[in-house]
Amino acid sequence: MDILSEALGSMRTGLPRSVRTHGRAPWGLRLSPVAGAGFHVVLYGTCWLVPEGDAPHLQPIALSPGDVVFLRDGRGHVLADHPSTPPQEAQPAEFRPGAPLGTVTIGADGPRTSLLCGHYHLDQGRPHPLVRQLPEIIHLSTRHGRHSELCSAVQLLGSELENPRIGSAGIVPALIDSLLLYILRAWIEDQPATEARGWAAALSDSAVAPALAAVHEDPAAPWTVESLAARAGLSRAAFSRRFTGLVGEPPMAYLTHWRMTTAARLLRESDAPLATVAARSGYGSEYAFAKAFKREYGQAPGGYRREARAA
């Protein structure tokens, strides 16, 4: 069971949106907060990312070719050739026939920078704990042989965007969609084994990872702390302490969280009857399921489904 893919899939509420940005110094572009997670890929040249808002702990970040930035909460920020350059507000993208994405061009006639900018539609109202534990801003470099798979994805994107050909309109969105997994995989694998904490450690922990995989693979099973501890090869107390310390919540609390997440996804993405959704989420009766769902989401399952469809 691929827990990372499952966790992200549970938060997805739509396809990613992106645009090609060309800047010639001096240039600055202010990007407003988005409902989801933002990302930037530097395809050519250099620039700075300057966080905005109430974030004195976040400093400007110098970006070079091949660098990738992930903004967990889609916070507002500025992209510029230099932190001191006054930014302009974001402007509508221009679309050219045959190009897979729209473009934004800004600046004067100085050195050129080219980026892929966009955001992933993720439900931030109820983020998965894995995403909630990520740093606010992740900055990854693909130079000097680092993160080879992410580097390959960036190079493929750059090639398709610089020289769009037959099939580019389908290839580019698929690469952008996959980029999110490459980014998070690279960050998780970047954490030193002796220093990894939280989900970065849980996904490779010999006791916690099998328990998480079991819950994700079959959330409807009648799991108990004892049965999950048996899979982990630990006593009930030792397993519960280890699980809680890494995941951030006790085993049964996470099981309930994932069952409700599974139910919400089924309600959004399928026409399954409520009784079927209840059974696949580990509830023996529609009434018990509806009560638990309303406690978690603040509304009945039917109302949630109608609201999600309308949105």
N, C-alpha and C positions, 0 to 999 in steps of 0.2 A: 504494500500500500504506500503510495507516494503522498506523504502527509503534507509536504509543501504545496504540491499542486492542488490537493483537496482544500487546504486552508485558504489559498488564494481564490480558488473557484467558488468557495462559499461566500466571498465578499464581492465578487464581480457583479455589477449591475448594468453593464453595457460594454460596448467595444471601446478600445482606446482611441483617443483623438490626438492628432499630431500635425505639425506643420514644419516646413523647412524655413529656417531663419538665416538670412545673410546680413552681416553687419560689416560696415567699413568705418574704421576709426576716423573721428571719434563717434561712438554710438553707445546708446544706452536704452534698454527696453524694460519697462516695469510690467511685471506679470502679476495679475490679481490672484488671490487664493482660489483654488478649485475644489470641487467636491470629489475628492479621491486622492490619488498620489501623483505628484508631478515627476517628470524625468527630462533629462537633457543628455544628448550625446554630441560631443565635439568632433565634427568630421574634418575640419580644417581650421588652422589658425589657433589663436589663444583668446581667452576672455576671463572675466571674473563673475562669480555668482555672489550677490550681496543679499543676505537674508533681511527681511523687513518685519515690522511688527515688534511685539514685546519679546525680544529674543537677544538680550545683551550677551548671552553665553555663546551665540553663534557668530562666528567671524567670517569676513569675506573669504572666498575660496578661489584660488587661482586655478584655471582649467587649461589643459593642453590637449593637442590632438589625441583622440582615442579615449579621453576621459569620459566617464559616465557618472551622472549625479541622479540620485533618487531622493525625492522629498516625500517622506512618509505621509504627512498630513496635507499635502498640497498647499503649503503656506505661501503667502505672497513673497516675491523676491524681485531683484533686479539682475539682469544680465547686461554687461557692459564691457567695453574695451579696457576700462580702468575704473576702480571704485569711485573716483571723484567725478566721473562724467555724469552730467545731469541726464536722467532717463526720460524717455517719452513713454506715453501710455501705449499699450498694445493696440495694434491696428489690424483690420481685416486682412486675411490672406488673399493673395491673387492666385488664380488657377489658370494653368496653361494646358492646352490640349496635349494628351499623351503623358503628362506628368502624373505620378502616383499620388502626390500631395500638393497642397497649396504652398505658396511661399510668402514670406514677409521680408522685405528689403528695407534696411534702415542705415543711416549714417552718411558719411561724406565720401572722400576718395582716398582714405588711408589704407593700412593693411587690412586684408579681408579675413573674416571669421565665418565659418559655416557650421550650423548646428541643426540637429533634429530635436525639436521641442514638443512636449505633449504631456498628456496625463491619462492615467488609468482610472476608469470609473469603479471605485471601491466603496462599499458601504462603510462609512466612518462612524455611523451611529452605533454600530455594534461590531467593532473590528475583532478579528480573530486574535487571541493572545499572542500568537507568533508575530503578527504584524505590529501589534501594540508595543511589543518589547524592542522593536527595531529603533536605532537612532533616528532622530528627527531628519537628519540629512546623511545620506551615505554617498561617499565620494570614492570611486574606484578608478584606478588607472590600468589601461591595457597595454602600456608600453613595457619594453624590456622583458617580453615573454610572460607577463603576468596575466592570469585569468584567460587561458588560451581559448576556451569556448566563447566567452563574452567578447574577446578580441575578434574572433571569427565572425560573430554575429554583427559586430560594429562594422567590420570591413565589408561584409556582404551588403549591409544597409547603405554604406557609403557608395559602393559600386552601383547599386540599383538606382540610387538617387542622382548620382552624377551622370549616369548613362542609361536612362530608362529605355527598356526594350519590350518586346512582346512578353507578356506575363508579369511585368513589373507591378501592375495594378493589384495583382493578387499576392505577389511575393512580399512586397513591402509591408502591408498590414499584418501578414502572418509573422514576419520577422519582428515587427514592433510588439506584437502580442507575446511572442516567445521571449523577448528581451527582459520582461519583468522577472521571469523565472531564472534567467541567466544572471541577472543582477543580484537577486536574493541568494541564489546558490553560491555565487562568488563571495558575497559578504559572509555567509555562514561558514564557508570553508576557509575563509581568511582568519577566523578567530583561532588563536593558538589553543591547542588542546588543553594546556595547563591553566588557561585563563578564561576559557569559554564559560558563559553563564546562561541561565534561562534556556530558551528554546534552542539556541545555538548549540548548547550542550545536550539538551534533551533528545534531539534528533539522532544523536550518535551514542547515547547512553545505553549500555548493554541491558539495563533493567527497564528503563522508562520507554525507550523507543519501541520495543515489542508490545508493550501495553497500549501505547498510543496507536500503533498500527492496528491492533485488535479492535479498539473502539471505533476507529475510522472505517475499518473494513465491514464491521457489522454492528452499527449503533443500536440496533433493535435487540441484540442478545441480552439476556438477563445478567449483565455484568455486576459483580460485587468487588469490593476491595480485595477480598480473599481470592477470588478467581483471577483477577488481574495480577495480584502478587504472586500467585502460583506460576503464571506465565513468565514473570520476571525472575523467578527463583529466589524470592526474598520472603521474609516473614511479613505479615500484614502491616505491623507498625513500621518496620524498616522501609518497606515499599512506599507507604503513605508519606513518610517524611521525605524520601528521595524524590518522589513524584511532585509533591507540593513545592519543594525547594527549587526544582528546575522549571516546572510548568507555570508556577505562580498561583495555583489553586489546587485543592484536594482532588483526588481521583473522581469521586462521585459528582463533584461540582463541574469538573470538565466534561464528564459524560453527559450531564444534563445540558450543558452549553452546546455540545456537539449534536445532541439529539434535536434540540430546538433549531440549531443552524441547518441541520438536514431537513427538518420539516419546513422551514422558511424557504429553502431552495426548491423543494418539491412544490410548494404552493405557488412560487413565482414562475417556475419553468415547466410545470406539467398540469394536466387536467385531472389528475388522480383524485378520486373521492376522498373526503376528509377521513373516512374510516381507514382507507388504504394508507394515507399519509400518517395517521396515528400509529398503525401497525408497523410501518417501516421506520418509525421514529422511536419504537420501543414502548408504546403505550397500548394496554389491552383494551381500552375503551375510548370511544370518541369523546366522551364527556371528560375523562381524566386528561386526555390530550389537550382539549380546548381550554381547560382550566389552567394547565401548565403553560400553554402557549400564551394565554392572555397575561399571565403573571410575568412572563419574560418579555413580551413585546408590547404590552399595554393595549392590545386589541384582540378580538376573536380571530381565529384562522380565516374564516370567510371574508371578514372585512379586510384583513391583511392582503389576501389574494386579490380582491377587487381593487384595492388601492395600488398594489404593485402592477397590475395589468393596466390600470389607467395611466400610471406614470410611464 
